């Protein structure tokens, strides 16, 4: 069972609501003496903290920092992810089957896509839900947040149960967590270090590809490290290659309205 540490200023009632929803047990700040990142609740909301130092805190914040900068200056439909998804005059609906901290879901929603975001890891899903809830009160991005529907649970079930969706999603997007190069660890930003510590890696990611291909109407897009093998060894229709990552695109139909 995951643990939620209630920090000074954190609401006990709110902590109990999170505990009920995500199956957390509640703990006091003395647990921070143990190594690693810990899920905490303070007066602002949920965060990941390592040790007693707030300078290393990781929160989901769509109003400030990198998320805000990318929304304003990230290149819009010229971004590789937008090209891979097929965003144009028509804004496709997307299932983000591995939502994580919600960065790509937010980018796609900012481009006009309706996004169903799946996250199965309780601590990460709670962090994302908390970030989305706070962002709803930001008038500059409330309309973007309204286009993101967070689903807590394994995407395998959601992809398999087509009857659960009001419409068939145009695109399924996969960004699985894989084993990384230890030599590159020092270059990884603190939020990704925290995320990897909490999540580990997706050992069952290969199972997602056939489910995604069956669930998508137009295409499946898989984010990979630039030199990684294709997911499940299945070559894409084409790939969009960047400096560090690439997007493998599996085309089923033209990205266009029905």
Residue pairs with C-beta under 8 A, 6 or more apart in sequence:
1 23
1 24
1 25
2 22
2 23
2 24
2 25
2 39
2 122
2 123
3 24
3 25
3 26
3 27
3 31
3 38
3 39
4 15
4 18
4 19
4 24
4 25
4 26
4 27
4 39
4 40
4 41
4 126
5 26
5 27
5 28
5 29
5 31
5 32
5 38
5 39
5 40
5 41
5 49
6 12
6 15
6 26
6 27
6 28
6 29
6 40
6 41
7 29
7 40
7 41
7 42
8 29
8 42
9 42
9 43
10 40
10 41
10 42
10 43
11 41
11 43
14 41
15 24
15 26
15 41
16 26
18 24
18 41
18 46
18 126
19 25
19 26
21 126
21 152
22 122
22 123
22 125
22 126
22 152
23 122
24 39
24 122
24 126
29 40
29 52
31 38
32 38
32 40
32 49
32 51
32 52
33 51
33 52
35 50
36 50
36 197
37 48
37 49
37 50
37 58
37 193
37 194
37 197
37 198
38 48
38 49
38 50
39 46
39 47
39 48
39 123
39 126
39 127
39 198
40 46
40 47
40 48
40 49
41 47
44 59
44 134
45 59
45 130
45 131
45 133
45 134
46 59
46 60
46 126
46 127
46 130
47 57
47 58
47 59
47 127
48 57
48 58
48 59
48 123
48 127
48 194
48 198
49 56
49 57
49 58
50 56
50 194
56 190
58 190
58 191
58 194
58 195
59 127
59 130
59 131
60 101
60 102
60 127
60 128
60 130
60 131
60 132
61 67
61 131
61 134
61 135
62 68
62 102
62 106
62 131
62 132
62 135
62 138
62 141
62 144
62 145
63 134
63 135
63 138
63 140
63 141
67 103
67 106
70 107
71 106
71 107
71 110
71 141
71 144
74 107
75 82
76 82
76 111
77 83
77 87
77 88
77 111
79 107
80 240
80 242
80 245
80 247
81 104
81 107
81 108
81 221
81 223
81 247
82 107
82 108
82 111
83 240
83 247
84 221
84 240
84 247
84 249
85 92
85 94
85 108
85 113
85 171
85 173
85 219
85 221
85 255
86 92
86 170
86 171
86 218
86 219
86 255
87 108
87 111
87 112
87 113
88 255
90 255
90 256
90 257
91 111
91 112
91 113
91 114
92 113
92 170
92 171
92 218
92 255
93 113
93 114
93 115
93 116
93 167
93 169
93 170
93 171
94 108
94 113
94 114
94 115
94 116
94 169
94 170
94 171
94 172
94 173
95 115
95 116
95 118
95 155
95 158
95 159
95 169
95 171
95 172
95 173
95 212
95 215
95 216
96 104
96 105
96 108
96 115
96 116
96 117
96 118
96 173
96 175
97 118
97 155
97 158
97 159
97 172
97 173
97 174
97 208
97 212
98 118
98 119
98 155
98 173
98 174
98 175
98 176
98 177
98 202
98 205
98 208
99 105
99 117
99 118
99 119
99 128
99 150
100 119
100 124
100 128
100 175
100 177
100 195
100 199
101 124
101 127
101 128
101 131
101 191
101 195
102 117
102 128
102 131
102 132
102 148
102 150
104 173
104 175
104 223
105 115
105 117
105 148
106 144
106 148
108 115
108 173
109 115
109 144
109 145
109 147
109 148
110 141
110 144
112 147
113 147
114 147
114 149
115 147
115 148
115 149
116 149
116 151
116 158
116 165
116 169
117 128
117 148
117 149
117 150
117 151
118 151
118 153
118 154
118 155
118 158
119 125
119 128
119 150
119 151
119 152
120 152
120 153
120 154
120 155
121 198
121 199
122 152
123 198
124 195
124 198
124 199
125 150
125 152
128 150
129 150
129 152
132 145
132 148
132 150
135 141
135 142
135 144
135 145
136 142
136 145
136 146
138 145
151 158
155 208
155 211
156 204
156 207
156 208
156 211
158 164
159 172
159 208
159 211
159 212
159 214
159 215
160 211
160 215
162 168
162 215
168 215
168 216
168 217
169 215
169 216
169 217
170 216
170 217
170 218
170 219
170 255
171 216
171 217
171 218
171 219
171 220
171 221
171 255
172 212
172 213
172 215
172 216
172 220
172 221
173 220
173 221
173 222
173 223
174 205
174 208
174 209
174 212
174 220
174 221
174 222
174 223
174 231
175 222
175 223
176 201
176 202
176 205
176 208
176 222
176 231
177 195
177 196
177 199
177 200
177 201
177 202
177 205
178 201
178 202
178 205
178 225
178 228
179 201
180 188
180 196
185 193
188 196
205 231
206 231
206 232
208 231
209 220
209 222
209 231
209 232
209 234
209 250
210 232
212 220
213 220
213 250
213 252
216 252
217 252
217 253
217 258
218 251
218 252
218 253
218 254
218 255
218 256
219 237
219 249
219 250
219 251
219 252
219 253
219 255
220 249
220 250
220 252
221 247
221 248
221 249
221 250
222 230
222 231
222 236
222 247
222 248
222 250
223 245
223 246
223 247
223 248
224 230
224 231
224 245
224 246
224 247
224 248
225 244
225 245
225 246
226 241
226 242
226 243
226 244
226 245
226 246
230 236
230 248
231 248
234 250
236 248
236 249
236 250
237 249
237 250
237 251
238 249
238 251
239 246
239 247
239 248
239 249
240 246
240 247
240 249
